[in-house]
Amino acid sequence: MNGARLALIRPMEPKLVAKPPEGEHWIHEIKLDGYRTQIVINSPDDIPAFSSSGADWTRKYTGIIEAARDLDVKSDL
């Protein structure tokens, strides 16, 4: 990983509209009640979880963090 460490990527803010845009080049996110969380896998021992505002919620998601350790992911950093 050359010493590089991944960090929070600020999410785009959703915009409420009357109807979704049309066409093939759109990705839609359906808003349900709950929280947005970003999991960053730097290594099996370095997996933080962030809220959409950037708060560190790693301790609130211990089960998800444990499951993320089993994912076969690699970084090109």
mmCIF file of the N, C-alpha and C atoms, coordinates in Angstrom:
data_MODEL
# 
_entry.id   MODEL 
# 
loop_
_atom_site.group_PDB 
_atom_site.id 
_atom_site.type_symbol 
_atom_site.label_atom_id 
_atom_site.label_alt_id 
_atom_site.label_comp_id 
_atom_site.label_asym_id 
_atom_site.label_entity_id 
_atom_site.label_seq_id 
_atom_site.pdbx_PDB_ins_code 
_atom_site.Cartn_x 
_atom_site.Cartn_y 
_atom_site.Cartn_z 
_atom_site.occupancy 
_atom_site.B_iso_or_equiv 
_atom_site.pdbx_formal_charge 
_atom_site.auth_seq_id 
_atom_site.auth_comp_id 
_atom_site.auth_asym_id 
_atom_site.auth_atom_id 
_atom_site.pdbx_PDB_model_num 
ATOM 1   N N  . MET A 1 1  ? 0.824   -1.193  0.000   1.00 0.00 ? 1  MET A N  1 
ATOM 2   C CA . MET A 1 1  ? 0.000   0.000   0.000   1.00 0.00 ? 1  MET A CA 1 
ATOM 3   C C  . MET A 1 1  ? 0.863   1.250   0.000   1.00 0.00 ? 1  MET A C  1 
ATOM 4   N N  . ASN A 1 2  ? 2.142   1.139   0.030   1.00 0.00 ? 2  ASN A N  1 
ATOM 5   C CA . ASN A 1 2  ? 3.067   2.264   -0.053  1.00 0.00 ? 2  ASN A CA 1 
ATOM 6   C C  . ASN A 1 2  ? 2.831   3.331   1.003   1.00 0.00 ? 2  ASN A C  1 
ATOM 7   N N  . GLY A 1 3  ? 2.303   2.992   2.165   1.00 0.00 ? 3  GLY A N  1 
ATOM 8   C CA . GLY A 1 3  ? 2.090   3.963   3.224   1.00 0.00 ? 3  GLY A CA 1 
ATOM 9   C C  . GLY A 1 3  ? 0.840   4.816   3.064   1.00 0.00 ? 3  GLY A C  1 
ATOM 10  N N  . ALA A 1 4  ? 0.181   4.727   1.925   1.00 0.00 ? 4  ALA A N  1 
ATOM 11  C CA . ALA A 1 4  ? -1.034  5.523   1.713   1.00 0.00 ? 4  ALA A CA 1 
ATOM 12  C C  . ALA A 1 4  ? -2.174  4.923   2.533   1.00 0.00 ? 4  ALA A C  1 
ATOM 13  N N  . ARG A 1 5  ? -3.053  5.781   2.992   1.00 0.00 ? 5  ARG A N  1 
ATOM 14  C CA . ARG A 1 5  ? -4.200  5.339   3.791   1.00 0.00 ? 5  ARG A CA 1 
ATOM 15  C C  . ARG A 1 5  ? -5.460  5.979   3.236   1.00 0.00 ? 5  ARG A C  1 
ATOM 16  N N  . LEU A 1 6  ? -6.481  5.175   3.026   1.00 0.00 ? 6  LEU A N  1 
ATOM 17  C CA . LEU A 1 6  ? -7.747  5.698   2.548   1.00 0.00 ? 6  LEU A CA 1 
ATOM 18  C C  . LEU A 1 6  ? -8.467  6.405   3.686   1.00 0.00 ? 6  LEU A C  1 
ATOM 19  N N  . ALA A 1 7  ? -9.303  7.375   3.349   1.00 0.00 ? 7  ALA A N  1 
ATOM 20  C CA . ALA A 1 7  ? -10.048 8.138   4.343   1.00 0.00 ? 7  ALA A CA 1 
ATOM 21  C C  . ALA A 1 7  ? -11.468 8.362   3.829   1.00 0.00 ? 7  ALA A C  1 
ATOM 22  N N  . LEU A 1 8  ? -12.238 9.088   4.606   1.00 0.00 ? 8  LEU A N  1 
ATOM 23  C CA . LEU A 1 8  ? -13.620 9.385   4.233   1.00 0.00 ? 8  LEU A CA 1 
ATOM 24  C C  . LEU A 1 8  ? -13.681 10.135  2.911   1.00 0.00 ? 8  LEU A C  1 
ATOM 25  N N  . ILE A 1 9  ? -14.583 9.725   2.053   1.00 0.00 ? 9  ILE A N  1 
ATOM 26  C CA . ILE A 1 9  ? -14.919 10.461  0.836   1.00 0.00 ? 9  ILE A CA 1 
ATOM 27  C C  . ILE A 1 9  ? -16.284 11.076  1.092   1.00 0.00 ? 9  ILE A C  1 
ATOM 28  N N  . ARG A 1 10 ? -16.357 12.390  1.129   1.00 0.00 ? 10 ARG A N  1 
ATOM 29  C CA . ARG A 1 10 ? -17.624 13.066  1.428   1.00 0.00 ? 10 ARG A CA 1 
ATOM 30  C C  . ARG A 1 10 ? -18.683 12.658  0.406   1.00 0.00 ? 10 ARG A C  1 
ATOM 31  N N  . PRO A 1 11 ? -19.832 12.165  0.879   1.00 0.00 ? 11 PRO A N  1 
ATOM 32  C CA . PRO A 1 11 ? -20.887 11.760  -0.054  1.00 0.00 ? 11 PRO A CA 1 
ATOM 33  C C  . PRO A 1 11 ? -21.590 12.973  -0.645  1.00 0.00 ? 11 PRO A C  1 
ATOM 34  N N  . MET A 1 12 ? -22.167 12.784  -1.818  1.00 0.00 ? 12 MET A N  1 
ATOM 35  C CA . MET A 1 12 ? -22.980 13.842  -2.426  1.00 0.00 ? 12 MET A CA 1 
ATOM 36  C C  . MET A 1 12 ? -24.244 13.992  -1.600  1.00 0.00 ? 12 MET A C  1 
ATOM 37  N N  . GLU A 1 13 ? -24.748 15.192  -1.520  1.00 0.00 ? 13 GLU A N  1 
ATOM 38  C CA . GLU A 1 13 ? -25.993 15.432  -0.795  1.00 0.00 ? 13 GLU A CA 1 
ATOM 39  C C  . GLU A 1 13 ? -27.172 15.134  -1.721  1.00 0.00 ? 13 GLU A C  1 
ATOM 40  N N  . PRO A 1 14 ? -28.119 14.313  -1.265  1.00 0.00 ? 14 PRO A N  1 
ATOM 41  C CA . PRO A 1 14 ? -29.275 14.011  -2.100  1.00 0.00 ? 14 PRO A CA 1 
ATOM 42  C C  . PRO A 1 14 ? -30.168 15.229  -2.269  1.00 0.00 ? 14 PRO A C  1 
ATOM 43  N N  . LYS A 1 15 ? -30.898 15.247  -3.367  1.00 0.00 ? 15 LYS A N  1 
ATOM 44  C CA . LYS A 1 15 ? -31.818 16.341  -3.654  1.00 0.00 ? 15 LYS A CA 1 
ATOM 45  C C  . LYS A 1 15 ? -33.201 15.738  -3.902  1.00 0.00 ? 15 LYS A C  1 
ATOM 46  N N  . LEU A 1 16 ? -34.183 16.238  -3.167  1.00 0.00 ? 16 LEU A N  1 
ATOM 47  C CA . LEU A 1 16 ? -35.549 15.762  -3.323  1.00 0.00 ? 16 LEU A CA 1 
ATOM 48  C C  . LEU A 1 16 ? -36.143 16.363  -4.587  1.00 0.00 ? 16 LEU A C  1 
ATOM 49  N N  . VAL A 1 17 ? -36.664 15.512  -5.465  1.00 0.00 ? 17 VAL A N  1 
ATOM 50  C CA . VAL A 1 17 ? -37.285 15.964  -6.709  1.00 0.00 ? 17 VAL A CA 1 
ATOM 51  C C  . VAL A 1 17 ? -38.636 15.278  -6.868  1.00 0.00 ? 17 VAL A C  1 
ATOM 52  N N  . ALA A 1 18 ? -39.483 15.852  -7.714  1.00 0.00 ? 18 ALA A N  1 
ATOM 53  C CA . ALA A 1 18 ? -40.823 15.295  -7.931  1.00 0.00 ? 18 ALA A CA 1 
ATOM 54  C C  . ALA A 1 18 ? -40.760 13.947  -8.640  1.00 0.00 ? 18 ALA A C  1 
ATOM 55  N N  . LYS A 1 19 ? -39.820 13.795  -9.593  1.00 0.00 ? 19 LYS A N  1 
ATOM 56  C CA . LYS A 1 19 ? -39.661 12.518  -10.289 1.00 0.00 ? 19 LYS A CA 1 
ATOM 57  C C  . LYS A 1 19 ? -38.194 12.354  -10.679 1.00 0.00 ? 19 LYS A C  1 
ATOM 58  N N  . PRO A 1 20 ? -37.725 11.119  -10.778 1.00 0.00 ? 20 PRO A N  1 
ATOM 59  C CA . PRO A 1 20 ? -36.316 10.894  -11.107 1.00 0.00 ? 20 PRO A CA 1 
ATOM 60  C C  . PRO A 1 20 ? -36.009 11.301  -12.547 1.00 0.00 ? 20 PRO A C  1 
ATOM 61  N N  . PRO A 1 21 ? -34.736 11.626  -12.836 1.00 0.00 ? 21 PRO A N  1 
ATOM 62  C CA . PRO A 1 21 ? -34.376 11.953  -14.215 1.00 0.00 ? 21 PRO A CA 1 
ATOM 63  C C  . PRO A 1 21 ? -34.511 10.734  -15.110 1.00 0.00 ? 21 PRO A C  1 
ATOM 64  N N  . GLU A 1 22 ? -34.656 10.971  -16.396 1.00 0.00 ? 22 GLU A N  1 
ATOM 65  C CA . GLU A 1 22 ? -34.793 9.877   -17.355 1.00 0.00 ? 22 GLU A CA 1 
ATOM 66  C C  . GLU A 1 22 ? -33.470 9.669   -18.084 1.00 0.00 ? 22 GLU A C  1 
ATOM 67  N N  . GLY A 1 23 ? -33.330 8.542   -18.717 1.00 0.00 ? 23 GLY A N  1 
ATOM 68  C CA . GLY A 1 23 ? -32.134 8.240   -19.485 1.00 0.00 ? 23 GLY A CA 1 
ATOM 69  C C  . GLY A 1 23 ? -31.354 7.087   -18.876 1.00 0.00 ? 23 GLY A C  1 
ATOM 70  N N  . GLU A 1 24 ? -30.319 6.673   -19.608 1.00 0.00 ? 24 GLU A N  1 
ATOM 71  C CA . GLU A 1 24 ? -29.542 5.499   -19.199 1.00 0.00 ? 24 GLU A CA 1 
ATOM 72  C C  . GLU A 1 24 ? -28.381 5.824   -18.267 1.00 0.00 ? 24 GLU A C  1 
ATOM 73  N N  . HIS A 1 25 ? -27.998 7.051   -18.133 1.00 0.00 ? 25 HIS A N  1 
ATOM 74  C CA . HIS A 1 25 ? -26.758 7.390   -17.439 1.00 0.00 ? 25 HIS A CA 1 
ATOM 75  C C  . HIS A 1 25 ? -26.976 7.967   -16.046 1.00 0.00 ? 25 HIS A C  1 
ATOM 76  N N  . TRP A 1 26 ? -27.964 7.445   -15.352 1.00 0.00 ? 26 TRP A N  1 
ATOM 77  C CA . TRP A 1 26 ? -28.242 7.921   -13.997 1.00 0.00 ? 26 TRP A CA 1 
ATOM 78  C C  . TRP A 1 26 ? -28.213 6.753   -13.035 1.00 0.00 ? 26 TRP A C  1 
ATOM 79  N N  . ILE A 1 27 ? -27.714 7.012   -11.860 1.00 0.00 ? 27 ILE A N  1 
ATOM 80  C CA . ILE A 1 27 ? -27.776 6.035   -10.776 1.00 0.00 ? 27 ILE A CA 1 
ATOM 81  C C  . ILE A 1 27 ? -28.716 6.618   -9.726  1.00 0.00 ? 27 ILE A C  1 
ATOM 82  N N  . HIS A 1 28 ? -29.678 5.857   -9.291  1.00 0.00 ? 28 HIS A N  1 
ATOM 83  C CA . HIS A 1 28 ? -30.672 6.341   -8.331  1.00 0.00 ? 28 HIS A CA 1 
ATOM 84  C C  . HIS A 1 28 ? -30.442 5.705   -6.974  1.00 0.00 ? 28 HIS A C  1 
ATOM 85  N N  . GLU A 1 29 ? -30.594 6.486   -5.947  1.00 0.00 ? 29 GLU A N  1 
ATOM 86  C CA . GLU A 1 29 ? -30.526 5.987   -4.580  1.00 0.00 ? 29 GLU A CA 1 
ATOM 87  C C  . GLU A 1 29 ? -31.874 6.228   -3.934  1.00 0.00 ? 29 GLU A C  1 
ATOM 88  N N  . ILE A 1 30 ? -32.483 5.165   -3.477  1.00 0.00 ? 30 ILE A N  1 
ATOM 89  C CA . ILE A 1 30 ? -33.766 5.292   -2.804  1.00 0.00 ? 30 ILE A CA 1 
ATOM 90  C C  . ILE A 1 30 ? -33.499 5.619   -1.340  1.00 0.00 ? 30 ILE A C  1 
ATOM 91  N N  . LYS A 1 31 ? -34.124 6.644   -0.830  1.00 0.00 ? 31 LYS A N  1 
ATOM 92  C CA . LYS A 1 31 ? -33.913 7.064   0.560   1.00 0.00 ? 31 LYS A CA 1 
ATOM 93  C C  . LYS A 1 31 ? -34.905 6.346   1.457   1.00 0.00 ? 31 LYS A C  1 
ATOM 94  N N  . LEU A 1 32 ? -34.361 5.534   2.337   1.00 0.00 ? 32 LEU A N  1 
ATOM 95  C CA . LEU A 1 32 ? -35.163 4.883   3.356   1.00 0.00 ? 32 LEU A CA 1 
ATOM 96  C C  . LEU A 1 32 ? -34.715 5.435   4.699   1.00 0.00 ? 32 LEU A C  1 
ATOM 97  N N  . ASP A 1 33 ? -35.513 5.242   5.715   1.00 0.00 ? 33 ASP A N  1 
ATOM 98  C CA . ASP A 1 33 ? -35.144 5.722   7.036   1.00 0.00 ? 33 ASP A CA 1 
ATOM 99  C C  . ASP A 1 33 ? -33.914 4.966   7.524   1.00 0.00 ? 33 ASP A C  1 
ATOM 100 N N  . GLY A 1 34 ? -32.916 5.673   7.963   1.00 0.00 ? 34 GLY A N  1 
ATOM 101 C CA . GLY A 1 34 ? -31.712 5.025   8.465   1.00 0.00 ? 34 GLY A CA 1 
ATOM 102 C C  . GLY A 1 34 ? -30.504 5.923   8.298   1.00 0.00 ? 34 GLY A C  1 
ATOM 103 N N  . TYR A 1 35 ? -29.339 5.336   8.397   1.00 0.00 ? 35 TYR A N  1 
ATOM 104 C CA . TYR A 1 35 ? -28.083 6.072   8.357   1.00 0.00 ? 35 TYR A CA 1 
ATOM 105 C C  . TYR A 1 35 ? -27.267 5.690   7.128   1.00 0.00 ? 35 TYR A C  1 
ATOM 106 N N  . ARG A 1 36 ? -26.510 6.652   6.628   1.00 0.00 ? 36 ARG A N  1 
ATOM 107 C CA . ARG A 1 36 ? -25.517 6.378   5.596   1.00 0.00 ? 36 ARG A CA 1 
ATOM 108 C C  . ARG A 1 36 ? -24.199 6.127   6.303   1.00 0.00 ? 36 ARG A C  1 
ATOM 109 N N  . THR A 1 37 ? -23.533 5.056   5.948   1.00 0.00 ? 37 THR A N  1 
ATOM 110 C CA . THR A 1 37 ? -22.241 4.748   6.555   1.00 0.00 ? 37 THR A CA 1 
ATOM 111 C C  . THR A 1 37 ? -21.265 4.334   5.471   1.00 0.00 ? 37 THR A C  1 
ATOM 112 N N  . GLN A 1 38 ? -20.048 4.805   5.588   1.00 0.00 ? 38 GLN A N  1 
ATOM 113 C CA . GLN A 1 38 ? -18.991 4.458   4.647   1.00 0.00 ? 38 GLN A CA 1 
ATOM 114 C C  . GLN A 1 38 ? -17.954 3.614   5.391   1.00 0.00 ? 38 GLN A C  1 
ATOM 115 N N  . ILE A 1 39 ? -17.658 2.442   4.849   1.00 0.00 ? 39 ILE A N  1 
ATOM 116 C CA . ILE A 1 39 ? -16.649 1.552   5.410   1.00 0.00 ? 39 ILE A CA 1 
ATOM 117 C C  . ILE A 1 39 ? -15.393 1.689   4.553   1.00 0.00 ? 39 ILE A C  1 
ATOM 118 N N  . VAL A 1 40 ? -14.254 1.948   5.193   1.00 0.00 ? 40 VAL A N  1 
ATOM 119 C CA . VAL A 1 40 ? -12.987 2.128   4.481   1.00 0.00 ? 40 VAL A CA 1 
ATOM 120 C C  . VAL A 1 40 ? -12.056 0.993   4.890   1.00 0.00 ? 40 VAL A C  1 
ATOM 121 N N  . ILE A 1 41 ? -11.692 0.148   3.933   1.00 0.00 ? 41 ILE A N  1 
ATOM 122 C CA . ILE A 1 41 ? -10.834 -0.996  4.239   1.00 0.00 ? 41 ILE A CA 1 
ATOM 123 C C  . ILE A 1 41 ? -9.409  -0.666  3.808   1.00 0.00 ? 41 ILE A C  1 
ATOM 124 N N  . ASN A 1 42 ? -8.569  -0.316  4.777   1.00 0.00 ? 42 ASN A N  1 
ATOM 125 C CA . ASN A 1 42 ? -7.158  -0.059  4.526   1.00 0.00 ? 42 ASN A CA 1 
ATOM 126 C C  . ASN A 1 42 ? -6.343  -1.344  4.661   1.00 0.00 ? 42 ASN A C  1 
ATOM 127 N N  . SER A 1 43 ? -6.687  -2.149  5.638   1.00 0.00 ? 43 SER A N  1 
ATOM 128 C CA . SER A 1 43 ? -6.057  -3.445  5.901   1.00 0.00 ? 43 SER A CA 1 
ATOM 129 C C  . SER A 1 43 ? -6.998  -4.180  6.860   1.00 0.00 ? 43 SER A C  1 
ATOM 130 N N  . PRO A 1 44 ? -6.778  -5.465  7.093   1.00 0.00 ? 44 PRO A N  1 
ATOM 131 C CA . PRO A 1 44 ? -7.656  -6.179  8.025   1.00 0.00 ? 44 PRO A CA 1 
ATOM 132 C C  . PRO A 1 44 ? -7.689  -5.569  9.428   1.00 0.00 ? 44 PRO A C  1 
ATOM 133 N N  . ASP A 1 45 ? -6.637  -4.856  9.814   1.00 0.00 ? 45 ASP A N  1 
ATOM 134 C CA . ASP A 1 45 ? -6.590  -4.248  11.142  1.00 0.00 ? 45 ASP A CA 1 
ATOM 135 C C  . ASP A 1 45 ? -6.902  -2.759  11.132  1.00 0.00 ? 45 ASP A C  1 
ATOM 136 N N  . ASP A 1 46 ? -7.238  -2.215  9.975   1.00 0.00 ? 46 ASP A N  1 
ATOM 137 C CA . ASP A 1 46 ? -7.508  -0.776  9.840   1.00 0.00 ? 46 ASP A CA 1 
ATOM 138 C C  . ASP A 1 46 ? -8.750  -0.583  8.974   1.00 0.00 ? 46 ASP A C  1 
ATOM 139 N N  . ILE A 1 47 ? -9.922  -0.724  9.607   1.00 0.00 ? 47 ILE A N  1 
ATOM 140 C CA . ILE A 1 47 ? -11.206 -0.614  8.905   1.00 0.00 ? 47 ILE A CA 1 
ATOM 141 C C  . ILE A 1 47 ? -12.111 0.332   9.691   1.00 0.00 ? 47 ILE A C  1 
ATOM 142 N N  . PRO A 1 48 ? -12.034 1.623   9.413   1.00 0.00 ? 48 PRO A N  1 
ATOM 143 C CA . PRO A 1 48 ? -12.939 2.552   10.087  1.00 0.00 ? 48 PRO A CA 1 
ATOM 144 C C  . PRO A 1 48 ? -14.291 2.632   9.376   1.00 0.00 ? 48 PRO A C  1 
ATOM 145 N N  . ALA A 1 49 ? -15.294 3.059   10.115  1.00 0.00 ? 49 ALA A N  1 
ATOM 146 C CA . ALA A 1 49 ? -16.636 3.310   9.578   1.00 0.00 ? 49 ALA A CA 1 
ATOM 147 C C  . ALA A 1 49 ? -16.983 4.758   9.889   1.00 0.00 ? 49 ALA A C  1 
ATOM 148 N N  . PHE A 1 50 ? -17.473 5.479   8.882   1.00 0.00 ? 50 PHE A N  1 
ATOM 149 C CA . PHE A 1 50 ? -17.795 6.893   9.040   1.00 0.00 ? 50 PHE A CA 1 
ATOM 150 C C  . PHE A 1 50 ? -19.263 7.159   8.746   1.00 0.00 ? 50 PHE A C  1 
ATOM 151 N N  . SER A 1 51 ? -19.843 8.092   9.500   1.00 0.00 ? 51 SER A N  1 
ATOM 152 C CA . SER A 1 51 ? -21.183 8.579   9.170   1.00 0.00 ? 51 SER A CA 1 
ATOM 153 C C  . SER A 1 51 ? -21.056 9.516   7.984   1.00 0.00 ? 51 SER A C  1 
ATOM 154 N N  . SER A 1 52 ? -22.172 9.926   7.405   1.00 0.00 ? 52 SER A N  1 
ATOM 155 C CA . SER A 1 52 ? -22.126 10.827  6.251   1.00 0.00 ? 52 SER A CA 1 
ATOM 156 C C  . SER A 1 52 ? -21.528 12.183  6.602   1.00 0.00 ? 52 SER A C  1 
ATOM 157 N N  . SER A 1 53 ? -21.537 12.552  7.883   1.00 0.00 ? 53 SER A N  1 
ATOM 158 C CA . SER A 1 53 ? -20.929 13.820  8.296   1.00 0.00 ? 53 SER A CA 1 
ATOM 159 C C  . SER A 1 53 ? -19.452 13.667  8.640   1.00 0.00 ? 53 SER A C  1 
ATOM 160 N N  . GLY A 1 54 ? -18.948 12.433  8.606   1.00 0.00 ? 54 GLY A N  1 
ATOM 161 C CA . GLY A 1 54 ? -17.541 12.192  8.875   1.00 0.00 ? 54 GLY A CA 1 
ATOM 162 C C  . GLY A 1 54 ? -17.230 11.729  10.286  1.00 0.00 ? 54 GLY A C  1 
ATOM 163 N N  . ALA A 1 55 ? -18.255 11.541  11.118  1.00 0.00 ? 55 ALA A N  1 
ATOM 164 C CA . ALA A 1 55 ? -18.021 11.050  12.480  1.00 0.00 ? 55 ALA A CA 1 
ATOM 165 C C  . ALA A 1 55 ? -17.549 9.598   12.426  1.00 0.00 ? 55 ALA A C  1 
ATOM 166 N N  . ASP A 1 56 ? -16.621 9.242   13.286  1.00 0.00 ? 56 ASP A N  1 
ATOM 167 C CA . ASP A 1 56 ? -16.099 7.875   13.344  1.00 0.00 ? 56 ASP A CA 1 
ATOM 168 C C  . ASP A 1 56 ? -17.097 7.002   14.103  1.00 0.00 ? 56 ASP A C  1 
ATOM 169 N N  . TRP A 1 57 ? -17.733 6.096   13.388  1.00 0.00 ? 57 TRP A N  1 
ATOM 170 C CA . TRP A 1 57 ? -18.737 5.208   13.975  1.00 0.00 ? 57 TRP A CA 1 
ATOM 171 C C  . TRP A 1 57 ? -18.252 3.765   14.025  1.00 0.00 ? 57 TRP A C  1 
ATOM 172 N N  . THR A 1 58 ? -16.949 3.570   14.004  1.00 0.00 ? 58 THR A N  1 
ATOM 173 C CA . THR A 1 58 ? -16.389 2.222   13.977  1.00 0.00 ? 58 THR A CA 1 
ATOM 174 C C  . THR A 1 58 ? -16.916 1.375   15.133  1.00 0.00 ? 58 THR A C  1 
ATOM 175 N N  . ARG A 1 59 ? -16.967 1.929   16.321  1.00 0.00 ? 59 ARG A N  1 
ATOM 176 C CA . ARG A 1 59 ? -17.430 1.159   17.488  1.00 0.00 ? 59 ARG A CA 1 
ATOM 177 C C  . ARG A 1 59 ? -18.907 0.803   17.410  1.00 0.00 ? 59 ARG A C  1 
ATOM 178 N N  . LYS A 1 60 ? -19.695 1.565   16.659  1.00 0.00 ? 60 LYS A N  1 
ATOM 179 C CA . LYS A 1 60 ? -21.128 1.283   16.534  1.00 0.00 ? 60 LYS A CA 1 
ATOM 180 C C  . LYS A 1 60 ? -21.397 0.158   15.534  1.00 0.00 ? 60 LYS A C  1 
ATOM 181 N N  . TYR A 1 61 ? -20.397 -0.176  14.721  1.00 0.00 ? 61 TYR A N  1 
ATOM 182 C CA . TYR A 1 61 ? -20.579 -1.163  13.653  1.00 0.00 ? 61 TYR A CA 1 
ATOM 183 C C  . TYR A 1 61 ? -19.600 -2.319  13.785  1.00 0.00 ? 61 TYR A C  1 
ATOM 184 N N  . THR A 1 62 ? -19.383 -2.810  14.983  1.00 0.00 ? 62 THR A N  1 
ATOM 185 C CA . THR A 1 62 ? -18.381 -3.852  15.181  1.00 0.00 ? 62 THR A CA 1 
ATOM 186 C C  . THR A 1 62 ? -18.672 -5.112  14.356  1.00 0.00 ? 62 THR A C  1 
ATOM 187 N N  . GLY A 1 63 ? -19.921 -5.500  14.240  1.00 0.00 ? 63 GLY A N  1 
ATOM 188 C CA . GLY A 1 63 ? -20.262 -6.682  13.443  1.00 0.00 ? 63 GLY A CA 1 
ATOM 189 C C  . GLY A 1 63 ? -19.956 -6.491  11.973  1.00 0.00 ? 63 GLY A C  1 
ATOM 190 N N  . ILE A 1 64 ? -20.235 -5.316  11.458  1.00 0.00 ? 64 ILE A N  1 
ATOM 191 C CA . ILE A 1 64 ? -19.956 -5.026  10.050  1.00 0.00 ? 64 ILE A CA 1 
ATOM 192 C C  . ILE A 1 64 ? -18.453 -4.938  9.817   1.00 0.00 ? 64 ILE A C  1 
ATOM 193 N N  . ILE A 1 65 ? -17.735 -4.344  10.759  1.00 0.00 ? 65 ILE A N  1 
ATOM 194 C CA . ILE A 1 65 ? -16.273 -4.258  10.643  1.00 0.00 ? 65 ILE A CA 1 
ATOM 195 C C  . ILE A 1 65 ? -15.673 -5.660  10.624  1.00 0.00 ? 65 ILE A C  1 
ATOM 196 N N  . GLU A 1 66 ? -16.158 -6.539  11.493  1.00 0.00 ? 66 GLU A N  1 
ATOM 197 C CA . GLU A 1 66 ? -15.670 -7.919  11.510  1.00 0.00 ? 66 GLU A CA 1 
ATOM 198 C C  . GLU A 1 66 ? -15.944 -8.606  10.170  1.00 0.00 ? 66 GLU A C  1 
ATOM 199 N N  . ALA A 1 67 ? -17.132 -8.408  9.611   1.00 0.00 ? 67 ALA A N  1 
ATOM 200 C CA . ALA A 1 67 ? -17.465 -9.007  8.313   1.00 0.00 ? 67 ALA A CA 1 
ATOM 201 C C  . ALA A 1 67 ? -16.584 -8.430  7.200   1.00 0.00 ? 67 ALA A C  1 
ATOM 202 N N  . ALA A 1 68 ? -16.258 -7.149  7.281   1.00 0.00 ? 68 ALA A N  1 
ATOM 203 C CA . ALA A 1 68 ? -15.419 -6.510  6.262   1.00 0.00 ? 68 ALA A CA 1 
ATOM 204 C C  . ALA A 1 68 ? -14.013 -7.103  6.253   1.00 0.00 ? 68 ALA A C  1 
ATOM 205 N N  . ARG A 1 69 ? -13.546 -7.594  7.392   1.00 0.00 ? 69 ARG A N  1 
ATOM 206 C CA . ARG A 1 69 ? -12.218 -8.223  7.457   1.00 0.00 ? 69 ARG A CA 1 
ATOM 207 C C  . ARG A 1 69 ? -12.131 -9.446  6.544   1.00 0.00 ? 69 ARG A C  1 
ATOM 208 N N  . ASP A 1 70 ? -13.267 -10.099 6.306   1.00 0.00 ? 70 ASP A N  1 
ATOM 209 C CA . ASP A 1 70 ? -13.286 -11.314 5.490   1.00 0.00 ? 70 ASP A CA 1 
ATOM 210 C C  . ASP A 1 70 ? -13.394 -11.038 3.988   1.00 0.00 ? 70 ASP A C  1 
ATOM 211 N N  . LEU A 1 71 ? -13.590 -9.773  3.607   1.00 0.00 ? 71 LEU A N  1 
ATOM 212 C CA . LEU A 1 71 ? -13.710 -9.448  2.189   1.00 0.00 ? 71 LEU A CA 1 
ATOM 213 C C  . LEU A 1 71 ? -12.340 -9.522  1.514   1.00 0.00 ? 71 LEU A C  1 
ATOM 214 N N  . ASP A 1 72 ? -12.317 -10.067 0.329   1.00 0.00 ? 72 ASP A N  1 
ATOM 215 C CA . ASP A 1 72 ? -11.068 -10.191 -0.425  1.00 0.00 ? 72 ASP A CA 1 
ATOM 216 C C  . ASP A 1 72 ? -10.900 -8.952  -1.293  1.00 0.00 ? 72 ASP A C  1 
ATOM 217 N N  . VAL A 1 73 ? -10.420 -7.862  -0.694  1.00 0.00 ? 73 VAL A N  1 
ATOM 218 C CA . VAL A 1 73 ? -10.241 -6.612  -1.425  1.00 0.00 ? 73 VAL A CA 1 
ATOM 219 C C  . VAL A 1 73 ? -8.786  -6.180  -1.368  1.00 0.00 ? 73 VAL A C  1 
ATOM 220 N N  . LYS A 1 74 ? -8.361  -5.452  -2.392  1.00 0.00 ? 74 LYS A N  1 
ATOM 221 C CA . LYS A 1 74 ? -7.001  -4.954  -2.463  1.00 0.00 ? 74 LYS A CA 1 
ATOM 222 C C  . LYS A 1 74 ? -7.031  -3.505  -2.903  1.00 0.00 ? 74 LYS A C  1 
ATOM 223 N N  . SER A 1 75 ? -6.001  -2.758  -2.547  1.00 0.00 ? 75 SER A N  1 
ATOM 224 C CA . SER A 1 75 ? -5.873  -1.368  -2.934  1.00 0.00 ? 75 SER A CA 1 
ATOM 225 C C  . SER A 1 75 ? -4.681  -1.213  -3.876  1.00 0.00 ? 75 SER A C  1 
ATOM 226 N N  . ASP A 1 76 ? -4.826  -0.339  -4.855  1.00 0.00 ? 76 ASP A N  1 
ATOM 227 C CA . ASP A 1 76 ? -3.717  -0.054  -5.759  1.00 0.00 ? 76 ASP A CA 1 
ATOM 228 C C  . ASP A 1 76 ? -2.866  1.106   -5.254  1.00 0.00 ? 76 ASP A C  1 
ATOM 229 N N  . LEU A 1 77 ? -3.190  1.626   -4.067  1.00 0.00 ? 77 LEU A N  1 
ATOM 230 C CA . LEU A 1 77 ? -2.419  2.748   -3.523  1.00 0.00 ? 77 LEU A CA 1 
ATOM 231 C C  . LEU A 1 77 ? -1.045  2.314   -3.092  1.00 0.00 ? 77 LEU A C  1 
# 
